[in-house]
Amino acid sequence: MKVRIRIVKWRAIRRFFNLVLGGLSMIVVAMISAFLAMRLAIHGREVKVPDLSHMTISEASRKASSMGLRLQLENKFYSPTTPPGQVLAQYPSPGTVVRRQWPVRVTESLGTQQVSVPDLSGQGERSMAINLRRLGLELGTVGHIAAPGPAGIVVAQTPPPNAQGIDRPRVSVLLSEPEDATSDSFVMPSLVGLSISGAYARAGAAGLRIVSAEDVTPSTASAAPATGTPAPAAPAPMVALGPGIVASQSPLAGHKVSRGDQVRLSLVH
């Protein structure tokens, strides 16, 4: 009788442990299934950035859209090697894994330089802007500096008249202001996207001094923080620029500076 009771108890204990082990097994299976489903959901929303170089902008847009990405045209640069209308540079770089709907920023090639930079010195602000538009050029940074004579007259420009080998169809100018209306202070021009020689020319025309130019890798190029009171800055530049191009500057464009101030640059190498 006692043996039979022990057997019954043993069978009950064994059934209890079987139920516990079965429940634990179901929990483990559910956790593994949830983990795999989460990974599939995450990676299902990821995509590798395609190589858009040498595609036309419309072709690149269709390619990006077919992969669930968004194309953003950031800049237009002259290029002696890439035909006009084709993608000159992109960011993120090809092969980078990003989430769907991620923006891919591209620079469009304008081909070789076809337009001559006009001499804008002595022109008023309105006539200067009209002349640039008529030639298919863009107005870049506009700074102001104390100078004798009427206000709003172009006293300096970058690039200089008839310059060759410029990187983009953009001309920045310094306009005069009455000497008693301001001190030597003016708005810091943007040097981002310029070659190092172009940056020196633009800074020199504004009376600024470049004291350092450090190399940075394209993956880490970003706008450097500036000292002083912040002001509206230019949009962040694309980092997929060629070597020797200014990737960031300090002070940032839009900050108040004075003639003789020091400027530090970071270059893509």
Secondary structure, 3 states (H helix, E strand, C coil): CHHHHHHHHHHHHHHHHHHHHHHHHHHHHHHHHHHHHHHHHHHHCEEECCCCCCCEHHHHHHHHHHCCCEEEEEEEECCCCCCCCEEEEEECCCCCEEECCCEEEEEEECCCCCCCCCCCCCCEHHHHHHHHHHCCCEEEEEEEEECCCCCCEEEEEECCCCCCCCCCCEEEEEEEECCCCCCCEEECCCCCCCEHHHHHHHHHHCCCEEEEEEEECCCCCCCCCCCCCCCCCCCCCCCCCCCCEEEEEECCCCCEEECCCEEEEEEEC
